[in-house]
Amino acid sequence: MSEARRKRKTLVGIVRSDKMEKTVVVQVEALRRHPLYEKTVRHTRTFKAHDEQNASRAGDRVLIMETRPLSKDKRWRVVQVLGHEDRADVLGVEPEAMGQLPRPRKAAEAPEGAEEAGAP
């Protein structure tokens, strides 16, 4: 029985969603070379993984392992939380929504015509 456990696939990915009970959506990235053009192409896949303790949060880097089917979509389980990504774009959310203050606009970034409209 322990022989079979060692052969299970493991992947490292980033948690994209933790809104479900005991389930997280993990995005796994892989870099591959295009066979003809030889450019490095980024492939992403998402997996639903079982998280028994609800320990991982969105943005966490986790190790997932293949397991028996737990539901219609879940065939992976979270083995370990490896760390946290400190980027607001991990979730595709604006930094202001993450609780950060918006940065002040510089004079060079002011929209065109703003200075002329304010002048008498």
Backbone bond lengths (Angstrom), bond angles and torsions (degrees), N, CA, C in turn:
res aa  C-N    CA-C-N  psi(-1)  N-CA   C-N-CA  omega(-1)  CA-C   N-CA-C  phi
1 M - - - 1.456 - - 1.525 111.03 -
2 S 1.346 117.38 -39.72 1.454 119.75 -179.96 1.525 111.23 -69.35
3 E 1.354 118.18 -24.86 1.463 121.38 175.91 1.519 110.42 -61.15
4 A 1.319 117.01 -43.44 1.467 121.42 -178.11 1.530 110.89 -66.17
5 R 1.311 118.39 -34.90 1.457 121.36 -179.17 1.522 111.80 -65.15
6 R 1.312 117.99 -36.11 1.452 120.67 -178.68 1.517 112.32 -68.62
7 K 1.316 118.41 -23.98 1.448 121.30 -176.37 1.527 113.40 -89.30
8 R 1.301 118.69 0.39 1.460 120.92 -179.43 1.520 110.69 -69.94
9 K 1.330 115.09 143.80 1.460 120.21 -179.37 1.524 109.95 -72.37
10 T 1.314 116.38 144.51 1.460 121.79 173.44 1.517 108.19 -128.85
11 L 1.331 115.51 144.18 1.457 122.53 179.24 1.520 109.03 -136.07
12 V 1.322 116.31 154.43 1.465 122.22 174.79 1.519 107.44 -114.44
13 G 1.334 116.46 130.55 1.457 120.69 -179.28 1.512 111.46 -151.13
14 I 1.330 115.06 -177.99 1.458 122.14 -178.78 1.519 109.03 -112.08
15 V 1.334 116.55 133.95 1.460 121.56 179.30 1.530 108.36 -71.52
16 R 1.313 116.86 122.70 1.458 122.04 178.97 1.524 111.82 -97.10
17 S 1.323 117.47 -30.42 1.462 120.42 -178.51 1.518 109.16 -145.94
18 D 1.344 115.54 137.66 1.463 120.56 175.25 1.524 110.21 -130.97
19 K 1.319 116.73 32.59 1.465 121.55 -174.34 1.526 113.33 -81.58
20 M 1.325 118.44 -12.51 1.455 121.60 -179.07 1.518 110.47 -95.43
21 E 1.334 116.39 158.65 1.455 121.44 177.17 1.519 109.60 -74.94
22 K 1.327 117.19 121.62 1.461 124.79 176.44 1.526 113.59 58.55
23 T 1.323 117.77 22.48 1.462 122.13 178.13 1.521 108.95 -137.70
24 V 1.325 116.16 137.46 1.454 121.66 174.74 1.521 108.74 -128.41
25 V 1.328 116.14 151.98 1.453 121.92 175.05 1.525 106.43 -101.26
26 V 1.333 116.02 121.27 1.460 122.39 -176.02 1.520 109.09 -112.80
27 Q 1.331 116.08 130.95 1.462 121.67 177.64 1.526 108.34 -103.16
28 V 1.334 115.55 126.45 1.455 122.23 -179.34 1.518 108.38 -113.45
29 E 1.337 116.47 129.15 1.465 121.49 179.30 1.520 109.73 -106.76
30 A 1.326 114.84 143.83 1.460 121.03 175.77 1.521 108.24 -136.94
31 L 1.325 116.76 137.39 1.458 121.44 176.89 1.524 108.28 -101.49
32 R 1.324 115.34 126.56 1.459 120.33 -179.65 1.508 109.31 -132.15
33 R 1.323 116.60 154.39 1.461 121.83 176.75 1.516 108.95 -89.06
34 H 1.336 116.28 135.35 1.458 120.45 175.43 1.528 107.52 -68.66
35 P 1.351 118.42 134.30 1.466 119.68 -174.27 1.524 114.47 -64.73
36 L 1.315 118.74 -33.00 1.455 121.04 -177.87 1.524 112.35 -95.21
37 Y 1.342 116.09 -49.38 1.464 120.36 -173.19 1.524 113.30 -89.71
38 E 1.319 117.46 -11.19 1.460 123.80 177.43 1.523 114.25 58.25
39 K 1.310 116.44 24.48 1.460 120.33 174.23 1.537 108.01 -88.37
40 T 1.317 116.94 144.23 1.450 120.67 176.58 1.521 108.82 -75.49
41 V 1.323 115.80 124.79 1.462 122.39 -176.76 1.519 108.45 -116.64
42 R 1.333 116.70 136.08 1.458 122.34 179.45 1.525 109.84 -92.26
43 H 1.339 116.30 120.42 1.459 122.12 177.11 1.521 107.82 -107.26
44 T 1.329 117.44 135.19 1.461 120.76 177.44 1.522 109.44 -124.08
45 R 1.319 115.61 141.08 1.453 122.36 175.40 1.513 107.84 -132.92
46 T 1.328 116.36 150.14 1.460 120.14 177.41 1.521 109.04 -116.16
47 F 1.316 114.97 142.17 1.453 122.50 179.47 1.523 108.34 -130.69
48 K 1.330 116.74 142.74 1.457 120.64 169.86 1.514 107.16 -91.92
49 A 1.329 115.63 127.99 1.461 121.05 -176.11 1.519 110.33 -124.96
50 H 1.328 115.76 146.64 1.462 122.57 179.28 1.523 109.51 -82.12
51 D 1.340 116.12 128.31 1.461 122.60 178.71 1.525 107.43 -125.18
52 E 1.319 116.57 92.16 1.460 122.09 -171.42 1.528 113.20 -58.65
53 Q 1.338 118.72 -42.27 1.467 121.14 -176.89 1.522 113.04 -92.50
54 N 1.325 119.32 2.08 1.471 122.47 -174.34 1.529 109.99 52.54
55 A 1.332 116.82 42.70 1.457 121.79 -175.34 1.520 113.00 -82.65
56 S 1.319 118.21 -28.13 1.469 120.29 -175.56 1.516 110.93 -92.24
57 R 1.316 114.74 147.64 1.460 122.69 179.41 1.520 109.00 -121.29
58 A 1.308 117.37 165.79 1.460 121.64 179.00 1.524 109.35 -58.55
59 G 1.324 116.29 131.48 1.446 121.91 -178.77 1.510 114.17 98.69
60 D 1.324 118.37 -11.20 1.466 121.34 179.23 1.518 110.77 -74.52
61 R 1.325 116.30 143.71 1.468 121.94 171.89 1.522 105.89 -90.40
62 V 1.350 117.13 125.20 1.459 121.40 -174.93 1.525 111.04 -129.32
63 L 1.328 114.73 156.33 1.458 122.91 172.58 1.517 106.74 -102.06
64 I 1.337 117.44 124.65 1.464 120.93 179.21 1.524 108.85 -117.17
65 M 1.342 115.14 150.31 1.464 121.58 -178.74 1.515 109.48 -127.51
66 E 1.315 115.09 142.97 1.458 121.39 178.00 1.524 109.53 -65.94
67 T 1.336 116.62 142.52 1.457 121.13 -179.75 1.529 109.06 -146.22
68 R 1.308 116.62 -179.30 1.462 119.97 177.96 1.524 109.28 -67.02
69 P 1.327 118.87 159.17 1.466 120.03 178.48 1.532 111.37 -61.23
70 L 1.332 116.11 123.75 1.463 121.46 179.61 1.524 111.44 -99.43
71 S 1.325 116.93 -23.70 1.458 122.37 176.77 1.519 107.47 -160.00
72 K 1.311 116.94 -167.31 1.463 120.61 -178.92 1.528 111.69 -59.26
73 D 1.324 117.81 -40.79 1.460 121.97 -174.88 1.533 114.64 -110.99
74 K 1.327 118.75 -17.11 1.469 121.15 -173.29 1.520 111.73 -91.27
75 R 1.344 115.41 116.71 1.454 121.72 174.94 1.523 110.76 -131.59
76 W 1.318 118.34 12.90 1.455 124.15 -178.37 1.513 108.82 -131.93
77 R 1.333 116.53 156.83 1.468 120.83 174.78 1.517 109.12 -136.28
78 V 1.322 115.63 149.65 1.461 121.56 179.79 1.524 108.02 -77.93
79 V 1.326 116.29 123.97 1.459 121.75 179.41 1.524 110.30 -93.73
80 Q 1.353 116.20 -42.58 1.457 119.88 -173.63 1.527 109.71 -156.32
81 V 1.333 115.82 142.09 1.462 121.59 171.73 1.525 106.58 -90.69
82 L 1.339 116.13 118.63 1.463 120.83 -173.91 1.520 113.47 -90.78
83 G 1.316 118.12 -26.35 1.463 120.61 -178.35 1.504 110.38 168.91
84 H 1.325 115.60 -173.68 1.457 121.26 -177.58 1.516 110.03 -126.80
85 E 1.321 116.91 135.46 1.460 122.31 175.22 1.525 107.57 -83.68
86 D 1.332 117.87 123.99 1.457 121.66 -178.44 1.522 110.90 -96.74
87 R 1.314 115.78 58.05 1.461 120.55 178.67 1.518 108.26 -130.39
88 A 1.322 116.47 137.47 1.459 120.63 177.91 1.519 110.90 -71.65
89 D 1.348 117.37 -27.82 1.457 119.80 -176.68 1.523 112.53 -79.19
90 V 1.336 118.50 -1.02 1.460 120.79 176.19 1.517 109.57 -59.10
91 L 1.315 115.96 -40.80 1.457 120.71 -178.46 1.514 112.76 -94.11
92 G 1.317 117.48 -3.00 1.458 119.89 -176.90 1.519 111.67 72.19
93 V 1.328 116.96 30.43 1.457 122.87 -176.96 1.517 108.60 -112.84
94 E 1.311 116.65 144.24 1.457 121.69 176.69 1.527 109.70 -64.14
95 P 1.338 118.80 146.89 1.468 121.13 179.98 1.529 113.00 -58.79
96 E 1.330 117.79 -31.95 1.469 120.26 179.77 1.524 110.39 -63.23
97 A 1.329 117.08 -35.32 1.458 121.03 -179.78 1.524 111.58 -72.40
98 M 1.306 117.79 -20.35 1.460 121.96 179.38 1.524 111.71 -84.67
99 G 1.324 118.45 4.20 1.451 121.45 177.78 1.515 113.57 96.90
100 Q 1.325 117.42 6.08 1.455 120.25 178.17 1.518 108.86 -89.85
101 L 1.308 115.93 147.91 1.449 120.45 177.43 1.523 109.75 -76.90
102 P 1.323 117.80 142.07 1.464 118.37 176.90 1.522 109.49 -68.37
103 R 1.327 116.35 143.53 1.458 119.22 -179.02 1.525 109.35 -76.18
104 P 1.331 118.25 146.07 1.462 120.44 -179.42 1.520 110.96 -66.81
105 R 1.298 115.72 145.07 1.460 121.61 -179.38 1.518 109.45 -79.98
106 K 1.322 116.49 132.06 1.454 121.50 178.64 1.526 109.20 -82.17
107 A 1.336 116.36 162.72 1.465 120.84 -179.38 1.526 110.62 -62.39
108 A 1.324 117.50 -34.66 1.462 120.96 -179.62 1.522 111.68 -69.14
109 E 1.366 117.58 -23.45 1.453 121.46 -178.65 1.525 112.55 -91.96
110 A 1.314 117.81 -2.77 1.467 120.50 -178.32 1.523 109.34 -62.30
111 P 1.344 117.14 142.50 1.457 119.48 -179.78 1.527 111.26 -62.70
112 E 1.319 116.01 151.71 1.448 120.38 -179.39 1.525 110.53 -63.43
113 G 1.288 116.08 140.34 1.454 121.24 178.61 1.521 113.63 86.65
114 A 1.331 118.13 -5.88 1.477 120.56 -178.41 1.513 110.19 -69.04
115 E 1.341 117.99 -38.57 1.446 121.13 -179.36 1.523 110.42 -70.64
116 E 1.334 116.39 -38.15 1.477 120.05 -178.12 1.516 111.77 -70.87
117 A 1.336 116.31 -34.37 1.464 118.53 -177.86 1.519 111.16 -71.38
118 G 1.348 117.95 -31.61 1.450 121.19 -179.86 1.519 113.27 -80.69
119 A 1.316 118.59 -18.69 1.465 121.85 -178.02 1.526 109.58 -79.30
120 P 1.393 117.47 141.15 1.479 119.70 179.91 1.494 113.00 -75.18
